[in-house]
């Protein structure tokens, strides 16, 4: 038999005390209590989110046929074709589609202007480019790309969108970062780390990826909400934040609006964030609501963030178009910009850029009924819903104006400066008309004519001779592309485009030519997908498909996902006609095994124009797995009839032949022509915009830069898919030179003619505005101000006289917050701030002043030894220098005046002003203080008086202050017009409650509830009830303490005393506890019995078990022990050879 010395089980109590401690600490943070003196911490310096306006970017709309892996009408109407029934709840208003090349037909009636009711797809790169061009044109700095659970069916499309956003951000000089949304993502704690490590972290290598304080930015939205869609514990939330910080990231938390007060157990998670950005959608729907959010959330949020070194990024929103009366033609968004600017927050988050689903988008939106489906105004209200006409880009322009105010480029104002509609001007000719050939078609695209021209439509004109005459082939075209069909292959056609607005038609664009050529891209077994048309030109076979994602990583220039997810299976033949006899064509056969999970099951042969090109072909074997794309390519001449015939033949005993997709393409070995019309336009002191005329056969462009005419040139951007690029982060007042080349599948063409431009000289920044003293206590002043455009830093200056002279106390401060310490209580200080950069220093801001430590007199009382009937003591504390207290008699020793401040403060200065009674000052005085008005201190100050008398003394706790006359004046009364005291406001802490003492072996553990106002606790101990007590521990910041090295069996009496900067508060009630030994000894083990012994006279319970592996097997031993010489002894019967365990508790 073996025996176990099992100590008393205190673990449950210890755990409880830690939990209470955590809750107390969090509650103290909510109540403004701290265990240490906290000072406001400087915000992060300006970066890609601090000092900037960020827009939330969804990028989550797709349309059938756009090639997106997710397929269907993602976020419009699911998989259904958009009709009034399927789309009615999808979006709240209709987007303005006039500037998109690719638009997709819906089942709605035409727009009011007669144009077809179409929608854009985020999956088209030109759509994303257009969105980021709008951001650049309106000064929007950064986009937060929303990323929902990438392990869901959206994953592949989300991955592709991240790349498209990267390309657009690089092209237009914008910044972007990943903003994870944890909604419904139950495994977010592990999967988000995997996604970042394996995929998203690679994006941070892009020069366009946002960085703050040198760190890549990542945001996680939805942590800390603790609801059905976000069931994440505080520990999980904190772990995710700390993990990203361990990866070197700057972490933003997208939180609920009441994050600071709703659940204190999440505060450690919030405090770990670098920036907090609360969500306001659904809470703010009016200007008054915006002001309420400012007062109830933003101001206290900002104060909390300042105190904890967290950057704050409130959410500014335009309002839901569907909720009539919210937007009030921009007044709601402007009021929120105004509030955010005067708040001096670190950044602004616009919700959202393209959130048509909630109607809170700022992207171009239908202006009026002419741009929305006819008859559905109740479903899709337009921007003129409140009777004020607004241009479709109005909220983009308003955001740009708000951005300039936030940066200090324009003055702070609550009056919206943005006009809803700009005066319409005559339209310019469209630029960059480009034509591409298809089989019997010319595909045209051009740059939108934007701005105040407010172009309504375009006219497309065609000629068969260069230079015309042109005939209109399409009018009232509502977007920037057109497909001209029914053309003859091999013939050349010439096109121009003009723009139309309410004033008339523009001049024609520069001409573009197209020679249609027969080629085919077929999606076998299904409908159109991206550039692949619906299945056609076939005979025989059957169609099938899957929803499983296809891996296309091993192939070059893959088809859209949807092509590999469908198939035409069984014996079938495709016949492609209209080709040039004897001319070589590139044939690409696309495959993916979507049914079988092993090689050797599906094998088949493929013939092209009667020649076997694939024999016993096994897709699974070729790919190495299922759901993986394979492409087989061939150069094949068209037969004498101008045909390429592809035959898929099944093999007996094997499963059916199949095709996923087919391409028959003309072979063009020519490099793309040199781009023309390269222009460089100065944008600012750090940006130059480049634009050029596109090349007809270019797939992308490469941009090069030099600082000397003629080079050498360095490539600064590749894979540019548009015809413009914003070069950013340039040096001020510097000339740069550029060349651009076109790239296609055959290689890179020649460089364009160079173009150059100089960045603007960096202007001297404007003076800061909004200088504000947000805190003044404990000899410390905290200043904030609004940031200024072009400022690299700020000089903070201080004086002791209004108007100066000022002394710089903070040079080149990077942020907009500054703390000045070690100031004198009772002294008045004056502050100004100036902006600085390499060009110089601005003028000073307006002055702000503070008299440090002046105590609030609300609730004060006053009394005196005597008073004139019309001059009561309360006149001295009424804030009116024109009233006074007076003795009503000449000055004699012993007269006194006192104030009761209502609570205990730390005081070191009083000021007594006689007002207009200049000679009624005391000819001698002494000052005493008291905590209760009965027991007075010794004299703390003495002296002779003056008309304005400042008396300083050693700082000490006081509630009552009494000034006693020690002099005399036979011709003067004693008068006080204003009496003020200076120091640190506060009160002594109250007694802690719920004190409990838990005895142990040579120890006692104390726990207690927090005491309001306490910053720490002292523990006192005695062996006599009522004391005297000896201090055993000081300044304990937790709510538990264990006193060790005590004598077992001795009764101890303990109290807990709360403390703060004012001193010791009221002790707790006394508690008693007696330590005891739990040592359990087997003093004998005879056959058939065991004798146990322990030393204590406390009521302990003995437990036994024969199986330690089963926690619930412990049983109470009911046999009664006997006592002898301070020992308790118990003999128990046992089975010979058995094993038992015992414990005391």
Secondary structure, DSSP 8 states (H G I E B T S, - for coil): ----------HHHHHHHHHHHHHHHHHHHHTT--SS---------SSSSTTSEEEEE------TTS--TT-SBTTTTBTS---TTTSTTT-SS-B--TT-S--EE-SS--BTTS---EE--TTSHHHHHHHHHHHHHTT--EEEEEE--TTSTTHHHHHHHHHHHHHHHHHTT-EEEEEEE-TT-TTHHHHHHHHHHHTGGGGGGSTTB-EETTEEEEEEESTT--BTTB---HHHHHHHHHHHHHTT-EEEEEE-TTTTTS-GGGHHHHHH-SEEEE--TTT--SHHHHHHHIIIIIHHHHHHHHHTT-EEEEEEE---TTSTTSSGGGHHHHHHHHHHHHHT-SEEEEE-SS-TTTT---S-B--SGGGSBTT-TTTS--TTTTS----TTHHHHHHHHHHHHHTTSS---SS----SS------------EEEEETTEEEEE-----GGG---EEEEEEESSTT---EEEEEEE-SSEEEE-S--TT-EEEEEEEEEETTEE------EEEE----EEEETTS--BTTBB-S-SEES-EEEE--S--B-TTSSS---HHHHTEEEESSEEEEE-S--TT-EEEEEEEEE--S-SSTTSB-EEEEETTEEEEEEE-HHHHHSSSSBEEEEEEEEE--TTS-EEEEEEE-TTSB--EESEEEEEE---------EEEEEEE-SSS-EEEEEE--TT-SEEEEEEESSTT---EEEEEEE-SSEEEE-S--TT-EEEEEEEEEETTEEEEE---EEEE----------EEEEEEEEETTEEEEEEE--TT-SEEEEEEESSTT---EEEEEEESSSEEEE-S--TT-EEEEEEEEEETTEE------EEEETTB---TT-EEEES---TTS-GGGGGSS-TT--EEEEEEE-TT-EEEEEEEEEEEEEEEEEE-TT-TT-S-SSEEEEEESSSSSB-S--EEE---SEEEEEEEEEEEEEEEEEE-S-EEEEEEEESEEEEEEE---------S-EEEEETTEEEEE----TT-SEEEEEEESSTT---EEEEEEE-SSEEEE-S--TT-EEEEEEEEEETTEEEEE---EEEE------EEEEEETTEEEEEE---S---EEEES-TT-GGG-EE-----EEETTEEEEEEE--TT---EEEE-
